[in-house]
């Protein structure tokens, strides 16, 4: 039996305006339900700038294209030196439907 998977890659682009604190960073903004939760955390984007664009790569490698899939959007700010959280917005969840 030959199994075939198709992987489509997308980019979620977030435009963020911050206070520009160089000792802080913004973590990955977008997570998605069809990956294990540890893959949602990819560290910080580097020192904050007042106007930032953060690109989160999303792939659609799915074992099952149907189901309760969703994308979660959450802005989180961390201190660069310690990695400790400074602030976080409430997560927003958006359903995703895959169409063949």
ZABABA-729482 format. One record per residue: y, x, z of N, C-alpha, C in turn; residue in three letters. Coordinates in steps of 0.2 Angstrom, whole numbers, plus 2048, in hexadecimal, padded with zeros to 3 digits. Layout:
YXZYXZYXZAla...
***
This chain:
7FA804800800800800806804800Unk80B8037FC8118077FB8178037FEUnk81A805803820802805826805802Unk82B8008018318037FE837800802Unk83B804804841802807847804803Unk84C800803852802800858802806Unk85B80880586080980A867809807Unk86B80480987280380787780680CUnk87B80A80B88080C81088780980FUnk88A808814891805814895809819Unk89C8088188A080B81D8A5806820Unk8A58068278A980182A8AF80582CUnk8B58048298BB80882A8C080482FUnk8C18078358C680483A8CD80883AUnk8D28048398D980783A8DB805841Unk8DD80B8448DE80A84C8E580E84DUnk8E980A8518EF80D8538EF80E85BUnk8F081485D8EF8168648F6819866Unk8F681B86D8FC81F8708FC82686DUnk8F682886A8F682F8688F583586DUnk8F18338728F08388788EB83D875Unk8ED8438758E88488728E284A877Unk8E384887D8DD8498828D8843882Unk8D983E87D8D583987D8D2838876Unk8CD8348758CA83386F8C782B86FUnk8C68298698C38238678BC824865Unk8B78208688B08208668AF81C860Unk8A981C85D8A78188578A9811859Unk8AB80E8548AE8078558A9802853Unk8A480384E8A07FE84C89980084EUnk8957FB85088E7FB85188A7F684EUnk8847F684D8807F18498797F084CUnk8777EA84C8717E884F86B7EA84DUnk86A7ED8478647EF8448627F6845Unk8667F984986580084C864800853Unk86080585685F80585D866806860Unk86780486686E80486987180B86AUnk86C81086B86F81786C87281A866Unk87081786087481985A87B816859Unk87D81285D88380F85D88881485FUnk88681886488B81D86788B824863Unk89082686089082C85C89683085EUnk89883086589D8348678A4833865Unk8A88378668AF8368658B183885EUnk8B783585C8BA8378558BE83D855Unk8BF84085B8C484685C8CA84485FUnk8CF8488608D58468648D9840861Unk8DB83C8658DF8368628E583885EUnk8E68348598ED8348568F082D856Unk8F682D8558F98268558F6821850Unk8F582384A8F281F8458EB823843Unk8E681F8448DF8228428DB81D83EUnk8D782183A8D281D8368CB820838Unk8C781B83B8C081D83D8BB81A838Unk8B781E8358B281B8318AB81C834Unk8A88168348A181683789C814831Unk89781983089281882B88D81382EUnk88C80E82988780982B881809825Unk87B809827876809822872802823Unk86F80081E86B7F981E8647FA81EUnk86180082185A8018218577FC825Unk8547F68228527F182684A7F0825Unk8477EF82A8407ED82A83F7E5828Unk8447E282B8457DA82984C7D8828Unk84D7D68228547D48208567CE823Unk8527CA8258547C48298547C5830Unk8577C08348587C183B85F7C083DUnk85F7C28448667C184786A7C8847Unk86C7CA84186F7D08408777CF841Unk87A7D48448817D48468847DA846Unk88B7DB84588F7E18468937E084CUnk8937E58508987E485689E7E9855Unk8A37E78578A97EB8568AC7EC85DUnk8AD7F285F8B07F38668B47FA866Unk8BA7F98688BE7FF8698BE802870Unk8BC8098708BB80C8778BE813877Unk8C281487C8C681A87D8C381E882Unk8C28258818BF82A8868C4830887Unk8C383388D8C683988E8C283F88AUnk8C58438868C18488838BE84D888Unk8C284F88D8BF8558918B9852895Unk8B984C8988B384A89C8AF845899Unk8B18428938AD83D8908AC836893Unk8B18358998B182F89C8B582A899Unk8B382489A8B781E8978BD81D89AUnk8C281C8968C981A8988CA813897Unk8C98108918CA8098908C580788BUnk8C480088B8C07FD8868C27F6885Unk8C17F487E8C27ED87D8BC7E987DUnk8BC7E387E8B67DE87E8B37DF877Unk8AD7DF8778A97E08708AA7D986CUnk8AB7D98668AB7D38618A57D485DUnk8A17CE85C89B7CE85889C7CA852Unk89A7CD84D89A7C98468937C9843Unk8917C284288A7C283E88A7C5837Unk8847C78368837CA82F87D7C782CUnk87E7C58258797C28228787C681BUnk8717C881A8707CC81586D7C880FUnk86F7C880986D7C480486A7C97FFUnk8647C77FC8607CB7F88647CB7F1Unk
***
